[in-house]
């Protein structure tokens, strides 16, 4: 891929709409658009116009008028890509936007690769890699908290924090190297003790960021929520009530659900990635048994478990087995079928379960507001309340932060073991470089290409 090429792509959705945008970026973008643009009134050539101006006119294919448009002119480095950029605002038909793109390519541009505009912004130094990834996070944000976190990262929250930590590390590396080179003038007496305190603070900061990273994952991707319970407890009825449609089959026959059923739903400002599972019970049916095993397996990486209990029936051995599976999990118990005469009420359940409990009727959709209140209290006002904290929102960033933490821990171990100061410098340098990966320093070309390949073509 030649970074000197002028590239072009349709930057809006390929569907009928009020407006479509064809984006052109590169050192020949003004020259190329000038070849196909006829201004609505006599004025200077496009290549002679000032930056940040808009011009009305027509896109022409020879003498044929293709569309009435507005063009926006931006000169580098003050543009999205830091290159000369022209955006053609046309009518939003699929055919007309394609026709204009074909004309731009015919006159000398190249079709952009997925994410190439943002990739150029990164390679040209306008944004770092964490900001580039935030672009896609903003586009994919599903709630207020994910959006705010992504916009903060786009504005440089991660960049500034990582730079601050790296400045502290590089200062210590420089001090150690200077002292080793010039021991007559720079003393290391008492330095290990001072460095130990600084490294402890840095380790604590990386640990805080990693905790926030788990919270950021939930903000961005949603809460993996597993619905579990005995057959006919109302798991599928709950899923249907939450989704607002008949997503799962509901019958009076126990064991209807034989496989996991997945659905993403929004409850107020939270996204739940719900997995409805087969009812857990002892069974000789080989197909149902597979479903029960899948239900147990799905609990392993759940962020939240909704344990559905049928309040119209008594507890049995299956309930005891389910409760044993939930140890160490974040669980909300939903006491279902409150529209029927109660056999197992909240007082009974409190003898064996001390966690959050809500009485509901999935059939009549009662108690769901109380359930939503509990979710907000659990995930928004507690562990994941939105504030100005910095969230690392993808695996790549979290992995790099883990590497930095481990290197800092090695520094601490070397200090406590009385190792020579040059050992400190080696591990501090590793921590510094690991943090640089978050910003996109020392990244291989293949990894850079992989990251930007996940973007849409016009971005």
N, C-alpha and C positions, 0 to 999 in steps of 0.2 A: 504494500500500500504506500503510495507516494504522498507524503504530507504536504507537498508543494502543489498538488492538484487543486483545482477549484471543484468543489463538490456541490451536489444539489439533491434535494429530497422534498417530498410532500410532508409538511410538518403537522398537518391536521388529520383527523380520522378519515379513513376511506369510506365515507358514507355521505349521502345527500345532506347538506347543511347550508346555513346562511352564508358561510364564508369558508374559503379554503386558503391555505398558505403554502407557497412553494418557497423554500429557503435555499439560498445560494451563498456559499462561503469560499473565499480564497482570493488570491491576488488578481484574478481576472473576472471577478464577479460583476463589477460595474461594467466592464467592457462587454461581457457576454449578454447581460440584460439589455444593454443599450442597442444591441443588434435586433432585438425583438420588441422593443417598447417604442410606441409612438405617443408622444405627449399630447394631452388634450388641447393645449395651446402652445404657441411658439415659445420656446424657452431654451436655455443652455443644454448642451448634451449631458447625459447622465454622468459621464466621467468628469465633468467640470462642476458638478453640483456640490454644495456643501453637505457635510455629514449631518445626520439626524434631521433629514428633511423628508417630506412625503410628496409624492407627485402623482397626479391623476392622468390616466391615459388608457391606451389600448395595447394588448399583446397581439402582435402581428406575425403571421406566417407568410412572408412575402407580402402580397397585397390583400391577403385574407385576414379579416378581423377574427380573432379567437375569443377574446373576452375583454370586458371593461374592467380595469383594475386600479388599485392604488399600490405604488411601490414605496418601500421604506429603505433609506440608504444609511448604512452605518460603516464607518471606517475604523479599521483596527488602529490601535489595540483596544479601543473602547467599543467592543462588541462582544457577543456571547462567546465567540471562538477566539477573540483577539485578532481576527483577520477582517479584511473588507467583507461586508455581508450585505446582501440585498434580500428583502422579503417581498414577495409578490402576493398581495391580497386580492384574490379573485373570488368569483362565485363558487359556492361549495359543492358543485357537482363532481361526481367521481370522474366522469369522462373529461371535463374541462381541465381539472387539475392535472390529470395524467398528460393531457395534450400539451399543457404549458411546460411540464417537467420534461417531456420528450423534446420540446423545442430548445430548452435550456441545455440539455445534454447534446443535442445536435450542433449547437453553436460553440461547444468546447468544454462543457462541464462533465464531470463524472458522477454517476449515481453514488450517493453516499452509502457507506456500510452502516449497519445498525450501531447507533450510539456514537457515530463518528464526529458529529458536531461537538458533543460533550467531551469526547476524547481529545479533540484538538484544543478545547479550552484547558484541559488538564496538561497536555503536552506543551502548550504555549505558556503555562505558568499562571493563568488567570485564577485557577482553582486548584486545590490539592485533591487527592484521591477520595478522601472522606467527604468532601463537598460534592464531588462528582457522583458518588454513590447516593448522596442525599437527594440529588435531582430525581432519581428513580423512586426513592422513598416518598417524596412529595407526591409524585404522580400516582403512586399506589396506596397512599394513605387512606385508611378506612374509617378513621375517627379523629376527633379533635386532638387527642393526645398524641397520636402517631404523627399528625400533621405538624403540631407545634414542635415536637422533637426533631422532625425532619427539617423544618424551616430553620431551627436553631443551628443544626449541623450545616445546613446550606450557607448560613451566615458566618460559619467559621468557629462554632463553639468547640468542636473536637480539635480543630486545627490549633486554636489558641491554647487549649489545655495541654495538648501533647507538646507543643513548642515550649511551654513553661516548664514542664517536667524535664524535657531534653536539655534546656538551658542549665538547669541545676546539675544534671548529670555531666554535661560537657565541661562545666566549670571544675568539677572534681577531677575529671580525667586530665584536664590541662594542668591543674595544680600538682597532681601526682607526677606527671611527666616532667614538669618544670623542676620539681624538687629532686627527682632522680637525675636529671641532667645537670643541676647546679646545686648540689647538697651544701656547698659552703655558704650560700646566701639564702636558701629556702629550706627551713627545717621541717621535718615530719614528726618531731617530738609531740606526742599527745594527739596527733592527727587521727589515728585509727578510732579513738574514742569519739571524736567529733563526727567523723564520717559515719560511725555506727548509728548515731542518733539521726543523721540526715537520711541514711538508707532505710531505717525503720519507718520514718515518715513517708518515704517514697513507696515502700511496700504497702503501707496502709492505704495510700492513695490508689495504687493499682488494684488493691482488693475491693475498695469502694467502687471503682469503675467497673470491675467485673460483676459485682452485685447488680449495679445499675444496668449492665449489659443484659442480664437475664430479664430485668424489668423491661428494657428496651425491646427485647425479642417479643414479649407479650404485647407491648404497645403496637408494634409493627405487624406481627403475624397473627395476633389473636390468642385466646386462651384455649389450649387443647383440653376439651371437656368430654369426659366419658360418662355416659349414663349407664348405671349398673343396677341390678336388682334381680329378684326372682321372676320366673315367667308370670305374665299377666299382672305384674305390679303396676303397670301403666307407663312403662318407659317410652313406648312408641306413641302413646297418647300425649305424653309430655312433649316429645319432639314435634308432633303435629301442632300442638298448641303454641309452641315457641316460633315455629316457622310460619304459622298462619295458613297452612294448607295440609292436605292429606299426603304427607311425604312418606309415611310408613303405614303398612297394613295393620289395622287394629281389628281383632276378633276376640270372641270369648274363649277361643281355643288356646290353651297354654302352649308356649313354644313356637309361636308363629314366626318370630324373628330368628333366622338360622345363621345370619352373617352380620357383620358390622355394617352400619349404614351411616354415611358421613354427610354433614350439612353445615354450612357456615351461616350464622345468623348474627344479627346485631341487636343487643339489648341496651337501649340508651346509648351510652358512649363506649360500650364494650363490644368487642367482636368475640364470639364463641365459635370455635371449630368443634362442633359436636359430633361425637361418635356414639350412635345408638347400638347397643350390643344385645346378643342373645341372652335370655334369662338364665341365670346360674342355678342349676339344680343337678342332682344325680340322675343320669339318664343312660339307657342302653341304646338309644337311637344313635347310630354312628354319625349321621349328618348333624344332629343337634349337638352331639358331643364336640364336634369340630367347632361349632359356633360358641360353645361354652369356653373352650380352650382359647379361642380368639378374644373373647371378652376379657379373660384373665390377662392375656398378653397385652391388651390395649391399655391396661392400668399402669404399665411400667414407666411410660414417659408422659403421663397425664399431668397437666397443670392443675386440674380441678376434677373431682369426681362427684357426680350427682347420684347419691344412693337413694333409689326409689323404694319405699316401703308401702305395701298395701295395708292401709289402716283397717280395712274391713275383714282381715284374716289374722290368725294368730301367727306368732313367730315360730320358726321351726329350725331344723338343723341347717337348712340352706342359708338362713339368715346368719347363723353363727359362722359359717364358712366365708360368707361375703365380708362380714366384719373383720375376720382374720386377714383377709386380703387387703384391707384398707389401712392397715397400720403404716404410719409414716406418710400417708397421703393427705392432701388438702381436700376435705370432704364437706359437702353440704347434704344433710339428710332431708329428703322431701317426703313427708308423710302424706301419701296420696289417697284419693277416693274419700275425701271428707264429706262428699255428698251422700255417702252410704252410712248405715249404722256402724259406729266405731267399735272395734274389738281391741285394736292396738293403738292407744293414744300416745300423746307426747310424754305423759307421766311414765308410762311403761317403757318407752324408748330411752328416757333419761337414765334408766337404771343400767343400760348397757352402752349408751353413746352420749358423750359430753360435748360434742362439737355443735356447730350451727344447725338448727332444725327449723323447717318451715312447713306448716300444714297447708296443703293445696288440694284442689280438685282439677286435674288436667282435663277431664271431660268438660267441666263447666268453666274452665279457665279462671278459677278463683284462687287467690293467694299468690298469683304470679307477680303482682306489683311488690308484695313483700319480699319475694324471691329476688326481684331486680334491685330492691333497696339493699339487700344483703350483699349482692354481688358488688355493687358500687362501694359499699363500706369495706369490703374485703380487698378489692383490687384498686380502688381509686383514692380512698382516704387513708389507706394503710400502706401496704407494700409498694404500691405503684401510684402514689399520688403525683400528679404532674406539678413540677416546679421548674426551677432553672437548672436542675441537674443535667449533666451531660450523659447521654446514652449512646453506647456503642451498639449499633443496630444490625450487625451482621457477623457471621462466623469468622470471616477473615480478620476483622478488627479485634474480635475477642481473642482469637488465637495469637495474634501479635502481642496483645496485652498480657496474655498468660506467659508468653516467652519472656517478655520484659520482667515480669514479676519473678520468674524462676531465676533469671540472671541476677537480679537484685538480692535474692535470697542467698545466692552463692557468694556474693560480696559480703553479706552479713556473716555467713559461715567462715569465710576466710579471715575476717576480722577477729571473730571469736576464737579461731584456731591459731591466731598469731602468725599468719602467713605474711610473706613480704608484700610491700605495697604494690609492686607491679602486678600481682595477682588481682588486686582490687581493680586496677585499670582495665584488665582484659575483660572481666565480667561487666564492668560499667559500660564498656564499649559495646558489648553484646546487647545490653539493655537499650542503649541509645539507638542502635541499628534496628532492633525489633520495633521500637516505637516509631521509627522512620517508615516502617512498612505500612503503618496505618495511614500515613500521609502520602504514600506512593513513592517514597525514595527507595532506590535499590530494588526495584521491581522488575522481574523478567518480562520480556515483550509478550510471551505467550500468556502470562497471567493477566497482563493489561488488556490484551485482546479478548480474553475470556470474560473479564468483567464488563467490558463495553458491548460485547456481543449480546448481552441480555437486555440492552436498551431497545426502544423502538427506533425504526430507521430515521425518522425525522428529528430525533433528539440527539 
